[in-house]
Amino acid sequence: MTHPFEIEQETTLPASPEEVWEAIATGPGIDSWFMGRNEVEPREGGAAAMDIGGNREEALVTAYEPGKRLATRTGTADDGRFMAFEYLIEGREGGSTVLRIVHSGMLGDDWQDEYDALRRGWPFHLHTLREYLAHFPGRTGTPVFAMAPSGEQPTQQLRAALTRALSLPGDAAAGARAHAEPAGLPPLDGEVTWSDDERIGVRTTDGLYSFHHAPGIVLMFHHLFGPDTDGAEDAWQQWLTGLLA
């Protein structure tokens, strides 16, 4: 049985409305802070899509007002489920921008768990968007995704494995220094900018890195801004697989 939901989030970003629009309404912009690889056809009635690990979700652009408003909606599944996103942009004095996001739709039988996961995730995604606009303005990130099943390992054990692999103390608080050495890539040296019960975010001089753990799975969504990203996704997948071996 489906259940309607709506999540509203608002944040002030250190960027102009034009810069925010580029980040939320173009494929390369979304790739630089959100999840997966994205496409947006720049017109009302156009197509939008997100691909995460080969799983592609397509949507319709239902509103397209450059610098002001973007809205998309997925098709309705046989069970009635769908997702809709609306982004509203408003400039402020001093060069900042207020972004309001409304995420709505219909969820399935496990709607409470799904809703809680979506509600908890949005503050982190907006934090990543803010980090992108503040530290990598005008640059396009290469998205890197990795995923590994963790079986029945307790979440506390997964968290401990991640913090050890990132050379972090157990609490992994914001401001701590992270270090990792995935094979075939330069070492990761950066600062923890986000830490909660489910994820750790790290910023380096050339990337935004995020590590997510949940019952049964560990995920990584990275955004790399360095000159050479060839092989990064495979290298991080091997790092993650080895971590959970």
Buried (B, 14 or more C-beta within 10 A) or exposed (E): EBBEBEBEBEBEBBBBBEBBBBBBBBBBBBBBBBBBBBBBBEEEEBEBBBBBBEEEBEBBBBBBEEBBBBBBBBEEEEEBBBBBBBBBBBBEEEEBBBBBBBBBBBBBEEBEEBBEEBEEBBEBBBBBBBBBBEBBEEEBBBBBBBBBEBEEBEBEEBBEBBBEBBBBEEEBEEEBEBEBEBEEBEEBBBEBBBBEEBBBBBBBEBBBBBBBBBEEBBBBBBBBBBEEBEEBBBBBBBBBBEBBE
